[in-house]
Every structure is written in structure tokens, then in C-alpha cells.
Amino acid sequence: MIRFTLIAALFTIVIFQITGEKLPVNEGAMGDGLFFRDVAGNFLEDIEDGGYNLFQMQRLMPFAFVNVIFGALHILKSYDNLMRGMLILHFLFLGLGVYWYFSLATKLRLGDNLTVLGFVLIFANFAVLKDPWFNPFSTDLPTLMLAIGQANYFIKVNRQKLFLVSIIAGFVWPTMMLTGLLLIFLPSEPLVVYPKEGPKSFFPVLASLLILGIVLAVSILTGRFSGQDFWTTVLHIASVIILVLFVFAVMVRNQVDWPQSFELLKKKAKQQKIGRLVGVLFVYFIVIFLLSGSNINLDFGAIFMSLLQDTLRYPGDFLVGHMLFFGFLIPLTLAFFPRIIREAAKLGMGMMAVSLLMFVFVLHPESRLLLAFLPFIVVLLLKSARKYRIVNKDVIVISVLNVLLSAFWLPLNVVGMEDALGNKEFWSSFPAQRYLMHFGNMFSFEVYAVAAVVFIGLLVLAYRGKVRYKREEYVRGRSVAAKI
């Protein structure tokens, strides 16, 4: 009954969104969506002419599928029809993701409250309830749903299906093939963790200083200290400090015994499996390269620099942006971080390697970069919370907060929205921020300031909840000991 209620509520909201408003510019597309719509309309013609580069080939699958189906059924490839095709495809992906999630919940033997909590954290957010239906020409929803499939088959230890899903996902998002191969071929034996806190070490300090030097060098290269007004420079410096402190805190709270774990990796890692990992990844890139054609103008340096330009605008903007995109999951993850690391270590070097890769993308404020990792974060959080007695009130509070942060209820196409989205100079002001405020690399300072206060409040709420559960466990443990 609980599962039926969750599914009914989710699809009711989604159907409401499907029939609702769409991007008011360029007949429903903007940014990368203009390119993806062109792929949906002309894929078969362009692929024959080598019209896509290496980077684009790793994101084409959903739109190529729509193009092929439309061609086979002789459907007119108008903008409206292509949008309907993408909405239907997103709906099918969502159904597949829901099936994979409940299959995963059954394998993890989650109780009702944890099942609801996981469902809310994955599906009740802006990435599922609002953005794919307002902006259908994107890979975001297929990426997230395929990532649920990867998490499901990893927990079920079904490497054949995990490999198959990873192959498909490799043509939807660039990191997903690598993620699947790491989970398949790296040892699954638990890593060594310290019983309590790890020994004191200068490594976090030295690593933080190294990161500080790298970030400052990047800031100089990207012109952050030249041609900027005083307050912009101050905010950037504060952002650098917060980033370094965050990385330092993560390293200090990490309880993995890395020297012993690497020794274990040397013993358990078979040279044949590592060779297969490298070989399959090499074949994958060769196939991508052969399918692509126009790589002359592909500038990875420019892509990398553009990503750097979007970082460190405001202090902690990456955490605030992720909260607006994914909801209460981010504060909960920070509150349970030590236990999450221990759970990742229990799942082996593959999961730990994926976690380290995930951490790199966490530091960027564009939350779309985390979609391929979201289900793994939720799995680790659920496994971390299993020992606590999650009550109905907590699930209800988290559900309400996530639904509010998802903004599915917020009308976007108000007067002036079309003009605002159509001119990048107005993106930092309302009404454009009604939509763009969920993207940490594009929200304005005013949105950041309000969202930062909300984030701090949710973080305090998450920590207080964790402390309360710890206190209950302590009192219950003393009661049991007294009876004995």
C-alpha cells in the first residue's frame, strides 16, 4: 500500500508537469537543449556526415532514440512532436527508475520508513519533479534513472546487467561507463577502517595547503583577481577559504585506514581484472572516437576552463546549490558523513573509487554533474541510517521540505520570463531566477544569501536529529545493560 501511494503521488505530479508549462524561449529549448533538439530531429543524417564530436557522442542516446523511432513510424519531426517524444521517453525512464528503486529497496531489506525516505530523497526534488518537464531536451532524467539501475545491480552483485546498463549509460553521460567499470572490476572486499578516530596526521594539512595553492593558481589564470570589483574579490577569497576548510574537514573525518587498504588492494586486485577494466574502457573510447567525426574544433581546455569559471562565486555555493537541486539529501549526507564513509568502505574499493570521483564533482556548483552519483549517495545514507529508529514524523518533515524545495508547485512562465531567459544579461535577476535559482552556477547573490540561511537551518536540523537518535540509542543501551 505504501509503495502504491508513493507511485501514485509521484506520477500524479509528473502528469501535471507534463501537461504544464515549458521553456518560453526558442519553442521550448535553450542552452544545450537547442543542440539536443537538433539531434532528435536530424541524428541519422548528421551521424552519417560525422557531425558529432567525442564529447557530444557520450550524451546522444535519448535523442538518437527519439529520432530513430520517429523515422521508423514516419512521424513528422516538428518541434512540438519532438518535445512530446522526449516527454514520453522521460516518462518511460521514470517508470524504469521507480522499478529499479523498489527492487533495490527489497535487496537492502529496508523498512517502510527507510523505503519512503529513500524514495523521497531520489524522486522528490527539482531534478525529477520540475526540470525535465519544463526543459525536456536534456539528459538529466535519463542519467539519474540509469544511475539507479547501476546502484541496483551493484548491490545485487549482478555484474552482467550492471555492465549492460553502463554501456547504455555511457552514451547518456560521460562518467557513467567509468563508474560501472570501477564497480565491476575493482575488489569488493571491505576496506580497513579505524575503530573510532584515525591517528593524528599532517597529511590533511599538507593536502589542504596544496589544494589552496592549486585553487589560487587557477583563480589567477581565470582572472578572478583582476578586473573585479572589491566585493566580488572578497566573495571569491571567502569561497576559496570555505572550499579548503570543507576538504580539510572531509579528510579529517575520513576513517579509512588507507595504507592498510592499499595493501589489501594489492593482494586482492587481480592483474587480469585491472587489465579488463583498462581494456574495456579503451575499447569504449575507440568506439566513441570512430562514431564521432568533427573533433577538430573540440577544445577540452576551453571546456575545462569554462567549468572553472563557474566555481567559487560565493562561499560554499556548491553545497547551497546542491541543496536547491536535490533537497534535504545534502544536509543529511553531511550529518551522517563519517558513517557514510564507513559504509562505502564496507562495499569495497569499487564503491570507494566511485565515492572519490563523486567528491570531485561535489565541489562544482552545477548539480547536474552529480546526477550520475545521486543513487549511490542515497544507498550509502540509507545503510548509514539503518541502525537508527527513523520515526514517521522525521519522514514527513523531510518529505515536505523536499517537495517545497523542488518548486514543482511554482509557476515559472510569469510576465517577463521569456524576455529574461532570452537575454543572458538578465539571468541574475527575477523573473529568470525563478528557474535558474536551482542551478548553483547561475543563481544570483540574493538567491544564494537566502538559500544559504535555509541550508544552515537544514544542516542544524539534520545534526540535531542525528544527536537525538544517538542519545536514544545510548539510553536504550544503558537500559539493556542494567537489565543484564
N, C-alpha and C positions, 0 to 999 in steps of 0.2 A: 504493500500500500504506500509506503514511504517513497519507494522508487517511482511508482506511478505518479505520485503527487509532484515529485521533483521534475520528472519528464514533462508532465502536463504544463507546469508553470513555465518551464524553460521554453517550450515550443509555442506556448501562447504568446509570450513576449516576442519571440522571434517572428512569428507570423504578423504580429502587429508592426514590427520593424520593417519586414519585407514590403508590406503594403504602404509604408510611410514615406517620409521624405528622403531625398537623395541629394548628393552634392549639387549645388545650384549652378556650378560653372562647367563649361565645356560639355554640356549634356551629360553630366554625371561622372566626370573623371577629372583628376588633377594630379600633378606630380608624376610619379611612376605609373599612376593609373592610365595616363594617356598612352604610354608605351604598351602596357599590358592589354589595353583595349585594342590597340593595333595588332598585337599578337593574336588575340582572339578572332580578329577579322581576317588576317592575312598570313597565318602561320605557314600553311602548306606552300604558298607561293614564295614567302621570304626564306624559308629554310632551304629550299632548292637553290636560291641565289646566295646562300651563305650570309644571310642578313643579320645574324646574331653573334655576339662575341662570347667569350668564355664565361664572364660573369652573368650575362643575361641567360645563357643556356641553363644555368642552375636554378632558375626561377620561372621557367616557362610552362611547366606541366599542366596546371589547371586551365590556362588559357589555350594551350595547344589542344587539350582535350575538348574544350568547347568548340574550337574551330573544326576539329575533325568530325564531331557529332553533327554540327550544323551542315557541314559539307555532305555527310552521308545521308542526312534526312532532307537535303535541299531546302534548308530554312534560310530565308533572307537574312544576311548579316548586317542588319541595321543596328544603330547604337542601342535602340530600345530593346531589340531582340537579344543582342549580346549581353545587355545588362540582366535581362530575365534569365538567360542561360547561366550567368555567373551566380545569380541568387539561388537558382535551383541547385547548382553544384555545391555552393556553400551549405545549403540545407542538407544535402546528402552527406557531406563531410561531417557536419554537426551530428547527424544521426549515428554515423560510424564512430565518432569520438565518444558519444554517450555510451554506446555499446561497449567500447573498449574500456571506458572508465569503470562501469559496473563489473565487468569481467576482472579488472584489476582489484576492485574493492573486495570481490569474492575471494581472490587469491590471497589478499592481505588479511582476510578474516576480520574486517572492520565491523564494529558495532554500528547501530543505527546512527548515533550521533556523529561518529567519525565519518561515516559514509556521507551524511548530509554536509558535514564540514568540508570534506574534500570536494564534493560536487559544487558547493558554493564558491570555493576558492578558485576552481578551474573555470567554471562556466558563468558565474555571476559577476562579470566585470565588463569594462568598456571594450576589451578586446573581443568579446563574444556577443554581448547584448546590443552594442551600438555600432561600432566602427565598420564591421564587414557589410552591414546592410545599408549604411549611409554612403560608404565608399566601396562598392562591390569589386572593383578592379584592383585587387590586392591579393597577396599570397598569405596574409596574416592568419586567417582562419584555417586554411588547409595545413599550414605549418604547425599550428597548435594541435590540431586533431591528429595529424600523423605522429607528432611527438607523444601524444597519449598512447598511440599504438606501440611506439618504441618502448615506452615505460612498461606497458602491459606485458609485452613479450619478453622483456628483460627480466621482470620479476617472475614470470612463469618459466624462465630458463628455456625458452623456445627460440633457439638461435636461427633456425631456418626462416621462421616467419619474421623475426627481427631483421634479418638480412634483406628479405624481400621488401619490407616496409621501408628500410633505409635506402634501398635502391630507388624506390619511387620518390621518397623524400629528398633524395639527392638532386632531383630536378625541380624541387619546390623551394628549398632554402640551402645556401652553400655549406653550412656547418653540419647538416644532419647526416650526411653519409659518414663523415668522420666520427660523429657521435656514436652511430650504430656500430662501426668497426671497432672502436675502443671498447664498447660494452661486450662485443662478441669475442675478441681475441685476447684482451688483457686478462690476467688471472683473476678469478672470482673469490679467492681465499681472503678472509678478513685481514685487514692491516693491523699492525700493532699500535695500540693506543695506551696512553698513560692512565693508570687507575683513577687519578684525580687531576691535579695540575701538572703540566710538564715542568722540567727543570728550568731554572732561570738561564737565559742565554742572551748574548749580544746580537744574535742574528736578526731578530726583528728590528732592532735599532739600525743596524748596518743596512738592512734591506730597505727600510723606510727612507734612510738618507739617500740611498741610491735612486729610489723612486722619485724622491724630491728633486734630485739633480736632473733626472730624465724629464720630469714634468716641466721644470723651469726651462730646460733647453728647448723643449717643444713649444713652450709659451713664447720664447724669443723668436723661434723660427716662424711661428704663425702670427707674429706681430702683435701679441697681446700687450706688450709694454710700450708700444709706440703708436702714436696717433689716437690714443684712447683718452676719454675724459677721466677725471680723478676718481669718481665713484665706480666707474666700470673697472678701473685698475684695482681699486680696493676690493671689490667683489671677487675679482679673479684671484687675487692673492689669498683672500679668505677661503675661496673654493679649493685652492691648492693645499692649504693647511688642513682643511676638513678631509680631503681625499687621503692625504698621507696619514692622518690620525686614524681614519677608518681602516686603511690597510694595516697599520700597526696593530690596531685592536683585534683585527681578524687573525693576524699571525700569533698574537699573544694568547688568544683564546683557543687556538687550534691545539687539540690534544693528541694528534697523531705523532707517534714516535717515528720520524722519517728515516733516520739511519737504519733502524731495525726493519722498517717496512721495505726499504730498498734492498736490503739483504734478502728479505723474503721474496721480493720480486725477482731477484737474480736466480733464486732457487726454483721458483715455480714457473717463471716465464719460459716457455719453450721456444727455442730459436725458430722452429718451423712455423709456430703461430704468429710470431712477430714478422716473419718473412711474408706470411699470407696477408697480414694487415697492410704492410707496405705495398705488396704486390697488387692487392685488390684496389687500394687507393690510387696506385699508379695507373691501373687499367681504367678506373673510373675517369681520371683526368684525361687520359688519352682519348677515351670515347667522347668526352665533352669537347676536347680540342678538335677532333675530327668532325664533329657535328657543327661546330662553330665555323665562322668564315671570316668575319670582319674584326680581326683582333689588332689591326694596325693602329687604330685610334684609341685602343684601350689603354688607359693610363692608371695603373694601380696606385702609383704615387699620389696622383690627384685625388683618387677615391679615398685613400688613407688620410690625406691632409684635410679633406672635407669632413671626414668623421671627427678629426681632432678639433676642427673649428667649432663644432657643436658642443664641445665639452667645457666644463669648468666656467660656466657663465655665472652661476650663483652657488653659494656654499651648500654642498650636499644636494644639488639639484638632481643628481641621478637617483637618489633614494626617494625624493619627493615626487619626481616624475613617474617612477615605477609604482608608487602608491596610487597615483591618479589613474594609472593604466590597469593595474592588477588588483587594487583594493587592499584589504587588511592583510593579505598574504605577506607583504613586505615587512610591516612591523612584527608580525608573528614570527617570521623567519629570523629576524634579528634577536628577538627574545629567546628563541629556542636554539640559537646558533651552535653552542657547544654540543648539544645533543644531536643536532643535525649532522655535524661533522663526524661524530661517533657512528651514527647510522650509516653515513656514506662509507666510512672505513669498514664497517661490517659487510658491506656489499662488494668489497674488493677494489682492486686497483683500477678497473674499468670505470666504476662509478666515481672513484676519487679523481681520475683524469678528467671525466666529464664535469665534475664539480669545479676543478681548477679552470677549465675552459670557460665555464659559466661565470666564474668570478671575474674574468677579464671583461666580459660583456656587461656585467653588472655596473661597472664603473662608467659606462657610457649612458647618458640620459635618454637616449632613444630606446624606448622599452620594446619596440618590435624586435630588437636584437636578442631579446630574452625569450621570445615565444617558443623557440625550439627546446628550451630547458624548463619551462614552467611546470610540466607534469612531474619532472624529476624532483623539483623543489617541493611540490605538494606531497609526493610519495615520502620523501625524507621527513617532512614536517609531520605527516600522519603517523609514521613509525616512531617519531620522537614523542608524540603526544599520547601514545597508546597506554603508557603506564599511569597517566592521569585520568581522573574521573571527569570527563567532559559532560557538563550538565546542559539541559535544554536551553536555559537562559543564555549561556555563552554562545551556543549555536545561533540562536535567534538574533542576538546583538550583532554578531559577525555578519550574518545574512543581511540584516537591514543596512548595516554600514556599507557592505559591498554593493548592494543594489543602489544605494544613494550615490556612491562614488562612480558607478557605471554610467550614470547620466542617461540611461535609456529613456527616462521619462522627460528629458529636457528637450523642448523643441529647438531645433538649430536654425532652420531657414526663416529667420525673422527678417524684418525690413533692414536692408543694408548688408546682409550676409553675402549676397552674390558679388557686390562691388568689393567687399572687404577681402574675400578669398581670391578674387581675381587680380588683386594688386598686392604684391608681397610687401610693399611699404606699409600696408595697414594690418599686417598679420599680428603685430604686437598689441593691437587694441581691439576692443569689442566693436562689432559682434563676432569677428573672426575667432577670438579666443573662446567663444562658446564651444567650438570644435577643437581648436588647436591647443587648448589648455591641457589636454590629456597627453600631449607629446612633450616630454621634458626638454627636448632640444628646440622647441618652438614656443613654449609658454612665456608669457610676459613676466616682468618683475612683480607686478601686482598679484598675479595668479600665484607665482612662486611664494610670495610672502604669506598669503592666506593659507595655501596648501601646506607650507612648512609648519605653521601652527597646528593644523589638523594632523599632520604626520607626527609631530611631537606628542600630541594628545593621544593618538592611537598607540604610539610606542610605549608611553607610560601605562596605558590601559593593558597592553599585552604583557608588560613586565609585572604589573600588579596581579594579573590573572595567574601568571606562572608562579609567582611567590605564594599566592593563596593556595594553589594546588600543592606546592611543596610543603606548606605548613600543614595542610590536611593529611598529606602522606606521612609527615613526621609524627603528628598526633596519633594517627591510626597505628603507626609502627610502635609507638610507646605503649599504646593500649594493648596491642598484641603481646608485647614483651612482658607487660605487667601480669597478664593472664597466665603466661607460661611460668 
